[in-house]
Amino acid sequence: LTKDPTLERHFKGHKDVVSCADFSPNNKQLATGSCDKNLMIWNLTPKARAFRFVGHTDIITGVHFSPKWFLSGIIIQRPDRLTVDAQKGESTVFKAHTANVRSVQFSNDGQRLVTASDDKSVKVWGVERKKFLYSLNRHTNWVHCARFSPDDRLVASCGDDRTVRFWDTSSRQCINIFTDYVGSATFVDFNSSGTCIASSGTNLVLKHLTCICLAVHRTGVNCFSFHPSGNYMISGSSDSTMKILDLLEGRLIYTLHGHKGPVLAVAFSRDGDLFASGGADSQVLMWKTNFDLLNYRRVTEMLRPLPYCDAVSRPERQTKTLKPITNQAFVASSGDIILTYIVFLRVASGRLNIKPCLHL
């Protein structure tokens, strides 16, 4: 019985680029958004029908499930948002920003949601009353991504101003900023424990940070997702591949092929047993992970061909391991992912602060 990642299902229904994906908390549904302006909900139980939600007037750029609600974020010319009740299929329009919305995410308690926009702002909303709570306004250019930490104490955001910023949700203040990015920072997220932040973008240069640079792809990294255990990560790239990374040992363990063109969305299921991918070829692929059961020392020694050799390839021998960089400048190419391990400090004023800290 193989323990390698396996391609389980292939969903067809989108007519254009698949831009985002997310699994439901009960792992029974997969939601995907596309440049065809449609939102699809795929039921993972056998013979169950898929649902198509229409109503967006432009491409959908973000989807995220909440325990009680389902939300889809969109890019449109007007500052509108569409919220969909997962049980009833009813929708409500949010007037959220004055420019295109780039990302959406619910807080882990399901009570708030955070949005990022081309109007240079990050906004936090109350879900039940659909109420605006506050805005985070220190970015000086388009904001591509905003994410809550697992305990909802922090929000991380990044954008075209070449920074990754961290916000205390209690004081609503920016408590730290990572600068010196030569290119745009396009994606940021926390691991499940909140002790590690990953960021990716174009032509990254970081200075004077204790962090780790992982050379992953040959071209730009469009998306990544942490495994719920926090020990693994999957990334998607414009080189049409996905990479599975072992963060404990600091190395690439799988290269996956299956898309014809850039991979724009990857997401692990909540239990980590599955992951999904979507790309410019309008395909949605669902995979069984299996790799959590592997003896990794045996992985690099095994030479037998894989049952799914057209979809999965062995780690490349020349792949670099994670490199700790301390108090010096280094250049990360557009195919690299930056991992920063942090500790939280509470200063005399009661405010949170974060300090980069290498912790392997």
C-alpha positions, 0 to 999 in steps of 0.5 A: 500500500503506497504512502505517497500523496495520491490524486484522489479526485478531479473536479471540472466545472470552472471555465476560467482560472481557479484563484482560491480554495478552502475546505469546510470545517467538517471536511465534507465540502470544498469551495473554489472561486474563479475568474469565471465569476462563479463560486463552486461548492464541491461535496466530497461524499460520493455521488453528491452534487456540486453547487454553483453560486452566481451573483459576482460581477467580477473575478473571485479572489478569496474564499474561506469557511467559518464554523457558521458561515461561508464567505467569498471575497471578490475583486470588483470595481465597486466596493461590494462583498458577497456573503453566503449562508452555507446552510440556506444559500442566502447571500448578503452584499457587504460594502467594505472597501473603496477599491478591489478586495484582495483577501478575506478570512474569518477569525478562528472563533468565527466572530470576526472577519478580516479583509485586505484591499487595494485601498491600502487598508485592512479592515476587521468586521463583526460577522453576526451583525455585519458591522464594521469594527475598525480599520488598520491603515499603515500600508502605503500601497495595495494590500494583498493578504491579511490573516489572523493568528490562531489565537486571534490576537494578531493580524499579519498583512502584506502588500505592494509597499514591500512590507509584512506588518503585524497588528495587535487586535486589542490595541489596534496598533502596528506592533512590528514591521518587516521591511527591505522587500525589494519586490511585492509581498504577496502572501502571508500566513501563520502556522497552527501554533502561531509561532511561525509566519511564512511569507512569499512574493517577488524578489525578496530581500530581508535584512537583520532578521533571524529567519529561514530562507527555503529555496523551493521553486524556480519561479514565483510562489503564488500560494502556500498552506500549512499542514494542521500539524505545523510540520509541513507546508505545500506551495504552488508556483507559476512553474506549474508544480506544487512542493511539499516541504518538511519544516522539521527537517528543512527539506523538500520531500515531494514535487507534484505535477498535475496542472498545466500552467501556474498553480494559484491556490492550495489548501489543506483540509482541517484534519490534514488528510486531504489537500486541494489545488487549483490553477490557470488550467481551470482544474480543481484537483484533490489529493490524499496526503499520506505523507504524514505516515512516512519514514522520511529517511526511507523516502530519499532511499527508495528508488522504485517508481511511484504508482502515480508517477505522472503526478508525483516526483521524488525530491530533487537532489540539488534542493537546498535545505533551510538556512538560518540567517542571522544579522546579515543581508540575504537575497531570496529569489521569487521562488523562495519562501521566508519562514520567521519564527517568533516569540511574543513579548508583553511590554510594560504598557500591556501591549504585545510585541513580537521578536524574531527568534530561530526555533527549530 
